[in-house]
Amino acid sequence: MLRDSRIFAYFPARDLDRARRFYEETLGFVPKSVNEGGVTYEFGGGTAAFLYLTDNAGTSKASQAFWSVEDVDREIAELKRRGVVFERYDDLPGERSPEGAVIAGGAKAAWFKDSEGNILAIVQSL
C-alpha cells in the first residue's frame, strides 16, 4: 500500500546549474547521484528528492516540499546566515516566533523560495 511506502519529493529547475548551486552551496546538500536527468539528494529517514530540469519550475503557488525539523527558529537563523531569504505571509493566522515563523495549528512553520522560485518549507511539530 502507498501509506506503507517511502515518498520522495521533486525539485523542478529551469536552470539545473543555478539550482545545484543553490541546493549544494547555499543549503549544503550533497548529491547522492547525478545523471543526465538530474540530481538526487538524500535526507533523514531514508527520504530523498530529485532535482530535474523542466520549464514548469517555480509555477506552483503551494509548497513544493517541507522538512520536519526539531527547531524552526534555529533553522531559520542558520539558513539566513547562508543567504536564504524567507517569505512573509502576513495573511496567515497565528502568532509569529522571534525569527518570523508562523505558529498555528500545533506547528511552527517558515517558507522560502529556491533559486527557481519553488516554495519550500521547514516545519516543527509543537
C-alpha positions as CSV (number, residue, x, y, z in Angstrom):
1,M,0.0,0.0,0.0
2,L,1.1,3.5,-0.6
3,R,0.7,4.5,3.0
4,D,3.5,2.0,3.9
5,S,5.9,3.2,1.3
6,R,8.5,5.9,1.4
7,I,7.7,9.1,-0.6
8,F,10.1,11.3,-2.4
9,A,10.0,15.0,-3.4
10,Y,10.8,16.6,-6.8
11,F,12.5,19.9,-7.1
12,P,11.9,21.3,-10.6
13,A,14.5,23.6,-12.1
14,R,14.6,25.9,-15.2
15,D,18.4,26.2,-14.8
16,L,19.9,23.0,-13.4
17,D,23.4,24.5,-12.8
18,R,21.9,27.5,-10.9
19,A,19.6,25.2,-8.9
20,R,22.5,22.9,-8.0
21,R,24.5,25.9,-6.7
22,F,21.6,26.9,-4.5
23,Y,21.0,23.4,-3.1
24,E,24.6,22.4,-2.7
25,E,26.3,25.7,-1.9
26,T,23.6,27.6,-0.1
27,L,21.7,24.8,1.6
28,G,24.7,22.4,1.9
29,F,23.1,19.4,0.2
30,V,25.4,16.6,-1.1
31,P,24.4,14.8,-4.3
32,K,23.8,11.1,-3.8
33,S,23.7,10.5,-7.6
34,V,23.9,12.6,-10.7
35,N,22.7,11.5,-14.1
36,E,21.5,13.2,-17.4
37,G,18.0,13.6,-15.9
38,G,19.1,15.5,-12.7
39,V,20.5,15.1,-9.2
40,T,19.3,13.0,-6.3
41,Y,19.8,14.3,-2.7
42,E,19.2,12.1,0.4
43,F,17.8,13.2,3.7
44,G,16.9,11.7,7.0
45,G,14.8,8.6,7.4
46,G,15.6,7.3,4.0
47,T,13.9,10.1,2.2
48,A,15.2,11.9,-0.9
49,A,14.5,14.5,-3.5
50,F,15.2,14.6,-7.2
51,L,16.3,17.9,-8.8
52,Y,15.3,17.9,-12.5
53,L,15.1,20.2,-15.5
54,T,11.7,21.5,-16.6
55,D,10.1,24.7,-17.9
56,N,7.4,24.3,-15.1
57,A,9.8,25.2,-12.3
58,G,8.5,27.9,-9.9
59,T,5.0,27.9,-11.2
60,S,3.3,26.3,-8.2
61,K,1.9,28.7,-5.6
62,A,1.9,26.0,-3.0
63,S,4.9,24.5,-1.1
64,Q,6.9,22.0,-3.2
65,A,8.2,20.2,-0.1
66,F,8.9,20.6,3.6
67,W,11.4,19.4,6.1
68,S,10.3,18.3,9.5
69,V,12.8,19.9,11.9
70,E,13.3,20.0,15.7
71,D,13.7,23.8,16.0
72,V,12.4,26.0,13.2
73,D,13.8,29.2,14.7
74,R,17.3,27.7,14.9
75,E,17.0,26.5,11.2
76,I,15.8,29.9,10.1
77,A,18.8,31.6,11.8
78,E,21.2,29.2,10.1
79,L,19.6,29.4,6.7
80,K,19.6,33.2,6.9
81,R,23.3,33.1,7.6
82,R,23.7,31.1,4.4
83,G,21.8,33.8,2.4
84,V,18.3,32.3,2.3
85,V,15.5,34.8,2.3
86,F,12.3,33.8,4.0
87,E,8.8,34.6,2.7
88,R,6.4,36.5,4.9
89,Y,2.8,35.5,4.6
90,D,1.1,38.2,6.7
91,D,-2.4,36.8,5.8
92,L,-1.8,33.5,7.6
93,P,-3.4,33.2,11.0
94,G,-1.3,32.6,14.1
95,E,1.4,34.2,16.1
96,R,5.0,34.8,14.9
97,S,8.1,33.4,16.5
98,P,11.1,35.6,17.2
99,E,12.6,34.5,13.9
100,G,9.3,35.1,12.0
101,A,7.9,31.6,11.8
102,V,4.1,31.2,11.8
103,I,2.8,29.4,15.0
104,A,-0.7,27.9,14.5
105,G,-2.5,24.6,14.4
106,G,0.1,22.7,16.5
107,A,3.0,23.6,14.3
108,K,5.6,26.3,13.7
109,A,6.5,26.9,10.0
110,A,8.5,29.1,7.7
111,W,8.8,29.3,4.0
112,F,11.5,30.2,1.5
113,K,12.0,30.0,-2.3
114,D,14.8,28.3,-4.0
115,S,16.7,29.8,-7.0
116,E,13.9,28.5,-9.3
117,G,11.0,30.1,-7.5
118,N,9.8,26.9,-5.8
119,I,8.3,27.3,-2.4
120,L,9.9,25.2,0.3
121,A,9.2,25.0,4.0
122,I,10.5,24.0,7.3
123,V,8.0,22.8,9.9
124,Q,8.3,21.9,13.6
125,S,5.5,20.0,15.4
126,L,4.6,21.5,18.7
